[in-house]
Amino acid sequence: MPNPLTGRLLRWAEGLRFPRLAALTAGLFVLDLLIPDVIPFVDEILLGLATLLLTNLRSRKRPVTPG
């Protein structure tokens, strides 16, 4: 059974674009390193955010330039 808090947070984070999503993931990771287990389920949130971050990078396609 998924945690309702992590699901709600990850659904909100799906709407973020790359720079903000990367900053949120990095900030949460640093916070978790400095103060372990300050936020419940932070590891699951970080895994979800990292997945969203990688998916966001994968879905951006570069335009093909003729030449």
C-alpha positions in Angstrom: 0.0 0.0 0.0 1.6 3.3 -1.1 2.1 6.1 1.4 -0.4 8.9 0.6 2.1 11.6 1.5 4.8 10.4 -0.9 2.2 9.8 -3.7 0.8 13.3 -3.3 4.3 14.9 -3.3 5.4 13.0 -6.3 2.2 13.9 -8.2 3.0 17.5 -7.5 6.6 17.2 -8.5 5.6 15.7 -11.9 4.6 19.2 -13.0 8.0 20.7 -12.2 10.4 21.4 -15.0 14.0 20.3 -15.0 15.8 23.1 -13.1 13.4 23.2 -10.2 13.0 19.4 -10.1 16.8 19.1 -9.9 17.1 21.7 -7.2 14.4 20.0 -5.2 16.0 16.6 -5.5 19.5 18.0 -4.6 18.2 20.0 -1.7 16.3 17.0 -0.2 19.3 14.8 -0.7 21.7 17.2 1.1 19.1 17.6 3.9 18.9 13.9 4.3 22.7 13.6 4.4 23.0 16.3 7.1 20.1 15.3 9.3 19.2 11.6 8.7 15.6 10.6 9.0 14.3 14.1 9.6 11.5 13.7 7.1 9.6 10.4 7.2 9.9 8.3 4.0 12.6 10.7 2.6 14.4 7.8 0.9 11.2 6.8 -1.0 10.6 10.5 -2.0 14.2 10.8 -3.2 13.9 7.7 -5.3 10.7 9.0 -6.8 12.2 12.4 -7.5 15.3 10.9 -9.1 13.1 8.8 -11.3 11.1 11.9 -12.4 14.4 13.8 -13.0 15.8 11.1 -15.2 12.4 10.7 -17.0 12.4 14.5 -17.6 15.9 14.4 -19.1 15.0 11.4 -21.3 11.8 13.0 -22.6 13.5 16.2 -23.8 14.6 15.8 -27.4 17.0 18.0 -29.1 15.9 19.6 -32.4 17.5 18.2 -35.5 19.3 20.9 -37.5 19.6 20.3 -41.2 23.1 20.5 -42.6 
